């Protein structure tokens, strides 16, 4: 076989295949044409290699076929495109899925705090079981407020601690118990603290020191608990899929929440580390905390709703997660 003669005869077809491979948008007819020309060019390459071995014509055709193959198999996005898709589509969509569960958890948390705090405060003997009188007075008069000393190291400590709690809620959520335990533990602890502060007539001080950062911090923990419970539900009630398939899909889509909460908790940590204990007026401090919470809720409810309407679920795209198993019915 004459490689030059074959190349001259087939060049218009190869160039058309190359053109189709590079086109950003293909019609249905062009996709069919791409497949037909890909098969024909593959046969030409096989004939070249069988007859004359490696040749410049074969190398040229291999390059065209490689480009065409990517149109069938797909190609990974660059890191910038992946990051943009994560923050504008995957993460807000995953957060949006959790909005109602997060709201229910928030209501339950507040009720536990109110009930436990009121129950302990109703009887001085119950307050006394929380510690020695001198220790309780020290906590109410000094320790609670002194904890919020503005400094970068404190902000970093708060951030890492809260991020770890949120990560546990998501990772161990499949148990169905861990997120509930975290919420119960924190709610009862906050109720106990409220009872101690109320017993020393400093409940207002407690509220002023918690609201600036606590609005966003607690919301982030509620979201993490909601994500963990959704993962548990995906395992407990898999629907038409197997438990492993349902758990994998739920875990992939909601693990993005854990990564997103790192940034939300960083913001709340900065507020706690530099705003809560600062000399700013309390209305300004609370306003900063409310603004931070408002930004996260806007991202979750508005941007998340937009991503959900576009069909986003928070899961990986098919190229990243693998081709799904089709289920009849």
N, C-alpha and C positions, 0 to 999 in steps of 0.2 A: 504493500500500500504506500502511496505517496502522501505523506502527511501534509505537504503544502497544498496539494490538490484538494484534499478533504477540507482543509481549513478554508481555502478559497470558496469551495462550494457551499460550506455550511456557515460561513461567517455572518451573513445577514440574519440567520436564525439564532446564532449565538449572541449577536449584538442585541437582538430583540429580547432574548431571555435576560440579558444583562440590564436592559432598560426596564423590563418589568420588575426585576429584583430590586432595583433602586427606587422605584416609584413609591411614594408615601401612601397613596390611596389607590386601591385597585377595585374595579367593578367586578361583578360576578363573572362576566365573560372573560375579563382579563385574568382572574384567578384560575379559571379553567385553562386558559391559554398558557399561563405560567406552568401549570402542572404538566401539560402536554409537552411543552418545549423542554422542561426539565428532564423528562423521561427520554426524549430524543437526544438531548445533549449528553446525558449519562451513557446512552448506548454508543454515541460517537467517541466518548472518552474511553470506554471499555475497548472499542475496536482499535483505537490508537495505541493503547497500552499493550494490547495483545499482539498487534502487528509489528510495531516499531519501538515499543518500550517508552522510556521517558523522552519527551521532546518538548521544545518551547511551545508548540501548539497545544500539547497536552497540559502543560503547566498553566497556560492562558485559560483553557477551558475549565480546568480544576478551580481556578479562582472565581470564575463566573458561577459555577455550580455551587461553590461554598456560599456565595452571597445569596443565591436562590434558596439554598437549604435553610438559611436563617429565617426566610419568610415563612417556612413551615414550622420550624421548631421554636422560633422566638429567640430573643437575645436579652440578656439581663440589662437593666437600666444602669446608668452610671449612678454614683453615690448621691449626686446632687438631685437627680430626678427621683431617686428612692426616698430621700429625706423629704422632698417636697410632697410626694404622694402620702408619706406617713403622716405629716403634720396637717395636711389640708384635707385628707380623705379618710385614711384608715383610723387614726387615733380619734378624731371627733365622732366618726360613725360608731366606733366601739363605745365611747363614752355615752353617746346618745341612746344606745341600747339599754344602758343601765339607769336611765333617769328616774323611772318609777320605783325601781328597787331601792335606789339611793334615797329617794324621798321617804319611803316607808322606814328604812333603817334610821334615818334622821329623826323621824317622829318617835320611833320606839326608843332611841337613845335619850332624847329629851325627857320622855316620860319616866324612864328608869332613873335619870338624874333627879328629877323632881320628886319622885316617890321615895327613893332611897334617902335623899337629903332631908325631906320633910319627916320621914319616919325616925331618922336618927335625931333630928333637932327637937322632936316632940318630947323627948325624955332626956334630961341631963345625964341620967345614968348611962344611956347609950352613948352619949358623946364621951363620957369618961372612959368607956371601954377602948376608945381610939388611942389613948395614951395618957401619960402623966399630965396633970394640970399645967405644970411649968413647961413641959414640952409642947403642949397644945398652944399655950400662950405665945411661946417663942415662934412657933410656926405661923400663927395668925398675925402677930405683931411685926415680925421681921423676915422670917425665912421665905414666906410666899412671895413677898415683894422683892427681896434681895436676889431671888432666883433669876429675875429678868434683868440682869446687869448687861447693858449694851456692849457687845464686843463681837469681833469676827469669829473667834473660836467658839463662842456660845452658839452663834448662828449655825456654824458647821456641825456642832454636836447635835443640835436639835434636828437639823436636816437629815443627818445620817441615821439618827434614831427613828424618826418618823418614816423615812423611806424604807427602813428595814421592817417596820411594823406593817406598812402597806404591802411590801413584797411578800411577807409571810401570809397575809390575808389572801393574796392571789395564788401563790404557790401551793399553800395547804388548803385552799378552798375546796378542793375535791373531797376532803373529808366531810364537809358539811358542818363541822363542829368548830373548827378553828376560827373562822370569821365571827361566829356567834359569840365565842368565848372572848375574843378581843373586844368586841363591842360591849359585852356585859362587864368585863373587867374595867374598861375605861369609864363607862357610865357610872358604875358603883363607886369607883375611885373619885370621880368628880363630885358625886353626891356626898361622899364623906368629907371631901375638902370644903364643900359648900356648907355642910353642917358645922364644921369647926369654925369657919370664918363667921357664920351667922351667930354662933354662940359667943363670939367676941365682938359682935356688932361691926364686922368688917366685910360683910357680904358685898357691899358696893365696891370696895377695893378689889375684891376678887373678880367681879364682873368687868371692871375697867381694865384689869390686867389680862383678862382672857379674850375679850372680844376682838381686839385689833388683829391678832394672829389666829385666834381659835376658830373664827368663822371659816377661813379657808382650810386650816389644818384639819379640823374635824370633818369638813366636807370631803377632803381627800381620803380620809380613813373610811368614811361611809362608802365612797365610790370603790375603794379597794375591797371592802367587805362585800359589796354588791357583785363585783367581778368574781370573787371567790365563790359566792353562792350560785352564780350563773354557771360556773364551771362544774360545780357539784350537780346542778340540775341537768346539765348536758350529759353527765354520766348516769344519773339516776333515771332520766326519762329520755332515752336516745331517739325515740321516734322510729322511723323506718331504717335508720342506719344502725350499724353495730355500736356497742358501747365505746369501743376503741376509736371508731371513726368520729362519733359524736364528740367524744372527749378531746380528740386531736383538733377538730375544727373549733370547738369552744376554747380550748387552751391557746390555740394560735391567735384567734381574734381578740381574746381578752388579756393575753400576755402583753399586748401593746398598751393596755391600760396601765400596767405596772411601770412601764418605761415612761409613759406620759406623766404619771403621778410624781415621778422624780422631779420634774420641772415645777409642778404645782407646789410640791412640798419645799422645793428650794425657795420659791417665792414667799411661802408662809414662814420659812426659817429666817429669811432676811427681814421680814416684818417683825418677827419675834425677837430677833437678835439686835435690830437697830431702831425699831420704832416703839415697841411696847414699853421698854424701860427708858426711853428717851425723855427729854424735858419738854417735848411738844405738848400742846394742849390736848386733853383727852378727846374732844370732838374731832380734831385733826387725825389723831391716832386711829380712832374708830372709823373715820372716813377713809383712811388709807386701806384699812383692812377690808372694808366693804367694797372698795374699788377693786382690790385684788380678787375678792370672791366674785364680784360681778364679771370680771374678765373671764374667769374660768367657767362660770355658768353660761355666759354668752357663747364661748367656744363649744361647750357641751350641748347646749340646747339649740342655738341658731345655726352655727356652722355644722354641728353634728347632724341636725335635721336636713340641711342642704345635701350633705354627703350621703345620708340614708336615702333621700329621694333619688339620688343618682345611682342607687343600687349598691352602694358600698356597705359592707358588713363589718369591716375591721379585719377580716381574714387576709391572709397572703393571697397574691394573685396566683393563677394556676401555674405560671412558670416557676414560682418560688416554692409552692407547696406540693407540686406534682399533680398529674391529671386525676381528677376525682373519679370514684367509682359510680357509675350511673345506676340508679335504682328505679325499677319499674313501679308505676303507680304513684 
